[in-house]
Amino acid sequence: MATTDALPLPSWAQVGEKRRAHIARVTALLERWAPDVARDADEARAMRDAGLLHDALRDAPDDELRARTGDAQAPVEILHGPAAALHLASLGETRHELLEAVRWHTLGSAAWGRVGRALYMADFLEPGRKFAAADRAFLTARVPTDFDGVFRQVVRMRLEWSLREGKELFPRAVELWNAVR
């Protein structure tokens, strides 16, 4: 894995050092899994790019995220993905699966293909997160041999956490669960 200083983030990215390190870990997981889970070189490239770009605007100011998305209602914590996807599209990015992966990586999407699913898992399973380390390491190792099974387990774990913490269950996340259960 490259050092975080060499991480090829776009010039418009707004990330601090902690976020940059997270992006590097997510991207490293996606690169590690891609030979086993990507259908071809284009899909492997899209997975890597999704890892690099998913949190590119995570540390942008709240008012900027609202302005970029035109969304004055949603919790600001879920706007960095849509803001990044919109910006990428404005720059000419046409890979629909990549745009949808970046757009919905926080909530999930029942319409995702492998790129979105891989990003969702890598974002949750990356080794810098401290909770349930042994369980997450076990799941990380199983992705290449049980992609769909691990994805279903990650969706379940994320929803259980939201319920346990008294967090809002977004309709998009519930729709994803109903699609994979």
N, C-alpha and C positions, 0 to 999 in steps of 0.2 A: 504494500500500500504506500502511496506517495505521502510525503509529509503534508500537513494541512497548508503550509505556505505554498506548495506547488499545486494545490488543488485548483483545477481549471474552471473556476467559477466565472460567470459572465461579469462584465464591468458594472452592470446595473444591480448586482446582488447586494443585499444589505444584511450582513451576518457578522456577528461577533465571533471571537475565538472559540467559545463553547459550541456555538452552532456550527461553525466550520468543522470542528472535530467530529460532531455528530454526522454531518454530511459525509465526511471522509469514511466513517465507519459504515454508514448505510451503503455507500457506493462500493466499498470493499466487499461487503456481503453479496451485493448484486453481481459484482464481477466474479466472485468465487462460485456462485450458483449458476451463472449464465451458461457455462459449457454443458451442464446437465439439464437445464430447464428451458433454455431459449430454443425456439424452433429453428432459428437460422441466425446469421451474423447481424442482420438488420434488427431483429428482436433483441439480441444481446446488446447491441449499441443503444437501443431505446431504453433498455433496463438501466444501463450505466448512466445515460443522460437523465433519466428520471431521478436516479439517486442524487446526481449533482444538482439538479434544478428544483427538487421538491420543496426545499426550505430556503430558496434563494432570497425571498422577501420576508422571512420569518421575523427578522428584527427591524423591519420597516415601521415607521411611526403609525399609530392607529389611524390618524386622519388620512394618511396617504393610502393605507389599505382600503379604507372606506371610499375614497375618491377613485381609486383604480377599479374597484368592483362596482361602484354605484350602490352599494348595500349599506344602508344606514341602520338596519335592524339586527342582523345576525351578530352573534358574539364575535368580537374582533379576532379571537384566537383561531377561528376557522377560516379567516379570509386570506391568509397568506398563500394558500394553494390556488384558489381562484384568481387572485391578483397575478401570481406568477404565470399561470396558464394564459390569461388574457394578454399579458405582456409578451409572452413567447409568440402567441398567434399574431400580435401586431407587428412582430419582427419577421414574420413569414414562416414560422414553424407550422408545418402541415401534418405532422405525424399525430393523427387523431388519438391513438392509444396512449402515446406519451402525454399529450395535453390532458387527457382525461385522468391519467394516473396522477399527474401533478395537481390537477384541479381538486380531486377528491381524496387525496391521500390521508387526510385527517379523519374524514367521516366514512369513507368506503363508498363503493359503487357496485350495485348488482350487475351492471352492464360491462364491467371490466373484463379484459382479456388477461393474458399472463403478465404483461408489463405492470398493470395496476396492482394485480394481486401480489406480484413479487415485491414491488415497492412497499405496499402495506405491511407485508411480513418483515421486510428488512428494517423498516422504520421502527417497528415494535421490538424486533429481536436483536437489534444491534447491541453489541456487548458493553457499551458505555452506560446503559441503563442498569440500575442496581437491584431492582425488585425481581424476585423469582428467578435469580440468575441460573440456577441449575436447570430448572424447567425450560427456560428460554434457550439455554445452550443445547439441551437435548433436541428441542424443536429445530433450532438452527441447523444442526447436523442432519436432520431428517428431510429437510426441504428438497435436496436433489432426488430422493427416492420416494417421497410421498408429498409432492407439491400440494395437491388438493386437500389432503388430510391435514397437513400443517396449516394451510390457509384457513380451513374451517375452525381449527383449534384457536388460532390467533384471533379470528373474529369473535369467537365465544369468550376468550379471555378479556378482550377489550370491552365487550358489552358487560361482562360480569364486573369488571372494575368500575365502569360507569355506574352501574346499579349500586354496588357496594359503597361508592363514594357519594351517592346521592346526586350524581350528575344527570344532566338532560340526556335523554335518548333521542337522537335526531332521527327523523323518519327515514333518511337515506341509510343510516346504519342498521336500522331495523329491517329495512328492505333487503339489505345485503345479507343479514342473518337468515331471513326467510328464503333467500335464494340458495344458500349453501347448507342449510341444516339437514 
